[in-house]
Amino acid sequence: MNKLATSILSVLMLLVVVNSANAQSKRYTAVFYNIENVFDTINDPTINDEEFLPDGIKNWSGVKYWKKMANIERALFNLSSECKAFPTVIGVSEIENRNVLEDIASMPKLAPAGYQIVHYDGPDARGVDCAFFYRPDQFTLTGSSSERVVVEGQPDFRTRDILTMTGTIDGEEFLFIVSHWPSRRNGQAASSHLRETVAAQIRGIIDTHRAQNPNIKAVVMGDFNDDPKDKSVSEILGGKRRIKDLEEGDMFNSFYQMHQDGHGSLAYQDAWNLFDNIVVTENLATDGKGKLHLVSASKSKYLGNIFNRSFLIQQEGQYRGYPLRTYVGNAFQDGYSDHLPVFIFFEK
C-alpha cells in the first residue's frame, strides 16, 4: 500500500471513531504543544530569523521544513487517534507566522478537522508567537486579542504576547488563554520575576472576564517555563493541586499531581520538568452533571495528560530518553520538539 492510500485509510478510520464517540457522549479535548522553532525559509528583516534560513547556521531548507510539517502532523494525528477525535482546540507556541500555521492545518491527515486559526504577530525578537487552532463545529469563536506583556521598570522588554480567545462550547462560555512565559535564561531565580509578572497579568485577564460573567470557564495553556509547584504557577496564577481545596474563583492545575509523581513534558540534565501546563477555573473542575467538567482519560488517575509515545522520544545517544527534537545544537535530528504535547478532556 502506498503512502497516499495509507494516509487516506488512516483518516477514514479516525473519522469512523470520531462519529462513534460523538454519538456516545459530548467529550471535548484541549491540547497545548510547544512545537519548537517552526520557521519558514524566507528571510523576515523585522525579526531575528537568520539561523533558520537556507544560508543560516542551521542550513534550514524546504526539505527540512516539510519534514518538520510531517512530524507535527504525525504527532497531532496520533494524539487525535488516542483521543478518538480531533481536538476541539490546540494551543501552540514557537511559530513564526500565519503561513506555517496554515501549512499545519492543511496537512492531509489534519485537514478533515477543518481547523481555523487565531494568530497575531507579536514583539518577540526572534519572531516566534503563540497561536490557536479551533474546530468551528465545536467551538464558536466570539472574540480574540493579543495582550502585550508589561514588566515594571523594563519598558523595552519583549516577549511573546498573551493570546486570548472567547467563545462557546455546547452553549457554555469559555475563555482560552495561550502563552509562552519568559525563559530561565540567566537562571531560574534571576528570571522568576518575569514569569510571575506574566502570571499576574493572566490572572488579571481572567478576573476581569469573570467579573463580567461569573459563569465563564477559563482555560490557561502554555509553556510556563516553570513547574506546577513554582510560585508563578501555584501562587500568582493560583493553580491548586487538589479539587477538594477549590473555592469559588480559584484555579486548578490538572498537572500538579502528575509532576509530584515524577512525570514531565521536557527533560533537562537528566530530570523531567513539567513546564507545559493547562490550568482551569474552578467551575470547569467542579461542575457536575449537565455542565461541562474535567474528566480523566480511560484508566488514568490524573485529569491532565501527557502524550508520551516512543516515536517522540530519542532512542539512542547522549539524549536517549529525552523528547526527540529538531536540532541538537546545529545538527539536524529530523525530530518533533523538545517538548511533549499535553491535553485535558471535558464533557457533559
N, C-alpha and C positions, 0 to 999 in steps of 0.2 A: 504494500500500500504506500503511495507516495505521500509527501508531506502535506500537500493541499487536501487530499482526501482524509488524512488523519486529523487535520485541523477542523475540517467540516464535521466529521464524526464526533469529535470532542465537544464542539459547540452544541450540536444537536442533543447529545447525551446530557449536557448540563441543562439545556432548556427543558428537557423532559423532567429532570429532577426539580427544577425551579417551579414548573407548573404543578407538580405533585405536592411540593412543600407549601406553595401558596394556597392550595386547596385545603390543606390541613390546618394551617394556623397563619396568623399575621406576624411573622418574625422579620425583623429588620437588622441590618448589620452596619456598624460604623467602623471604619478602618483608618489607621494612620500608618504612613510608611515614609520614612526618610529615604529617598531613592538615590541619594548620593551623587551630586555633581552631574546633573543631566544638562549638558550644554550642547547647543548645535555647533556646527563647524564654521559659522560665519562670524567674522570679527565685528563686535559692537564697540565702537570707540568710546561709549559713555560708561563702560564698566571694565573691570579688570578680568577679562576672559582669555588673556593671551596664552596661558598654559594649555587651554582646551581649544587649540586651533591646529590645522594640519602642519603648520611650521612651528608650533609651540613645543615646549619641552616634553610634553606627553605624546606628541605626534598623533593628536586626535584626528580622526578621519571619518568619512562617511561610512566605511565598513565597520569601524568600531562603534559609531553612533547607532547603527541599525542592529548591531549585536546587543548593545545596551537596551534598545527598544524591545527586542525579542526576549531578553531576560526579564524586563519589567512585566511584559505580557505573561510570561510563564509564571512568575511569582503570583501575580494578581489572579490569573485564571485558576491556578491550583488552589489558591485560598478560596476563591469563589466555589470551586467544586467541593471543598471541605465544608463550606458554609451552606451548601445546597442552594445557593442563589448568588447572583451578582450583588455585591454590597450596595446598600442604599446610598451611602456617601463614603468617599475616600478623601482624606486629607493627605497631602504630600508636601514635602519640603525639598529644598536644594534643586529647584528647576530654574532654568534661565529665562524662559519666556513662554508666551502662549503657544507658539509654534510647536514646541516639544510636547506640550500638553495635548494638542490636537493630534499629534502623531501617536501618542499613547492611546488616546480614546479611539483612534481609528484602526488599531491593530486588530487583525482578523478575529481573534478569539475574544476580544473585549468589545468590539463594535456592536454586537447584538444587545448589549446593555443600554445603548443609546445615551451614554454619559454626556451631560452638559458640564460646562467649565465655569468656575469663578476664579479670576486671576487679576491682580493689579501689579504693575511694575513698581517695585519698592526701591528704597535708597541704599540697600546693601552694596558695599564697594565691589564685591565680586559679582554682583548682579543676580544672586540666587534669591528666589522668593518662595513663599508658601502658596499653595493652590488647593482647589476643592473640586472634586468630581461629584456629580449627583445624578441619580436616576429620576428624571422628571415624572415617571409613572408612580414613584413612591414618595418623593419629596417635592413639595411645591414651594419654590423659592419666591419670597416676597420682598427681599432686600439684601444688600450686601455693602460692606465698606472695608476700607483698608486703613487701619489706625497706626500712626507713627508712634514709635517708642520714644518717650521723652525722659531723659535722665537729668536730674537736677545737677546743675553745675557743669554739665558737659553738653553744651548746645550743638556741638559738631558730631556728637556720637551718632553712628549709623549702624543699624542692624536690620534684620528682617521685620517687615510690618506685621501687625496682628490682623489676621483676616477674619471677618465676621460675616455670618450669613443667618438670616432669619427665614422661617418658612413653616410649613405644616407637614406633619406625617400622620395619616389616619385621623385627621381632624384635630390633632393636638399641636400646639405651637412650640417650636424649637428655636433655640439659638445655638449655632455651631461656631466654634472659635478654633482656628488653626494657627499655630505659632511655632516658631523655632527660636528658642531663647539664646542669649549670648553664650559663647563657648567658655570653657575653662582655661583659655589661653592665659598664661602668666600665673596659673594655679587656681584651685577651687576657691580658696579663701579670698584672694585678691580680686576675684571677679564675681563673688557671690552677690554683691550689692546690685549688679546689673540684672541678674536673673530675678532677684527679689523685686526690683523695680517693675519688670515686665509682669511678674505675678500679681503685684498690686494693681497695675493698670488693667489687667484682665479681670480681676475681682471687681474692680470698679465698673467695668462694662457690664458684667453680669448683674451687679446690684442695681444699676440704672435700669436695665431691662426688666428686672423683677419688681422694681418699684412701680413700673408702668403696667406690668402684667404678672402678678404673683404666681400664676399657673404655668408660665413658660418654663420649658425644660432646657437647661443649658448643658452642652457637651463641649468640653475643652480638650483638644487633642494636639499633640505635638511632640517635638524633640525638645525636652526641657533642659537638657544638659545638666540635670540634677536628678537624683533618685527620689522615690516617693517619700523617704524619711527626711530629706533635706528641708531646711527652713522655708525656702521659696515655695515648695510644693505643699508641705504639710501644714505650715503655719500661715504664710502670706496668702496663698491661694486657698488654703484650708482643706486640702484633700484628706479626709479622715480614713482610718483603716477599717473600722467596723461599722456596719449598717446600724447595729443596735445603739451606737453612740450618737446617731444623727438627730439633730433637731431642725425645725423649720429654718430654711435659709442656709443650711450647711452644705458642704460639698463632700462627695465620696470618691475615693480613689480605688478603683477596682483592681489596681495593680500593686497596691501597697503590700498585701499579704503575700503575693507572688514573689516580690523582691525579698521579703523577710525569709522566705523559704528557699532562696538561692537562685531564683530564675532571673534571666536578663534578656535584653534585646540587643546588646552590643558588648564586646569584650575588650578589655584593656589591661595590659600587664597581667595576663592570665587570671583575670577576675571578671565576673559579669556585672555590668551596670544595667539599670532599667531606666534609661533616660526618656524612653518613648512611653508616654502616659496618656490615658484617657480618663479625665476627671469629670464627674457629672453632678448636677444639683440633686439635693436630697429627694426631690419628688420623683425623679426617674429611678432612684434606688428603692424607694419605699412604697410607691403607689401600687395598689393591689388590682384585683380583678376588675376588668372593664377599662383599665388605663394602661398605657404603655409603661413597661417597667423592665429593669435589667433581668436577664435570665442567664444561666450558665450553659455552656456547651454540654453536650451529652457526656456523661461520665466524668465531668470535671467538677472539682470542688471550688473553683475560682469563678468570679464574674468577669475577670479580664482574661484575655487570650493572647498568646504569642505564637505566631506562625513560624515554627522552627522545624524545617524539613532538611533532609540530608543534602539536597541539591543547592540549598542556600548556604551551606557550611563548607569551609576549606577542609579538604580531606587529607592533606599531607603538608609537609614542610614546617617552617618556623611557626606559622599561624594556624596550624591544624586545630580544628575545633572552633575557630573564630568564624563570624559571618564572612562569606566569600565576596570580597569587594571588587570593584572595577580595576583599581590600581593598588599596588603596594609601592609607595614612592612613585617612580615614573615607569614601573614595569606593569604592562597591561596583563590583567588576570582573567579577563572575559567573565567577570563576576557580576553580582547583583547589587549589593550595597554593603556598607559596614554596619548597617542596622537591619534588624528583622521587623517585619510588619507586626502591628498589634491591632486587636479588634475587640469589640463588645457586641453582644446581642441584646435586643429588647423586643418585647412583644406584648400583645394583649392576650 
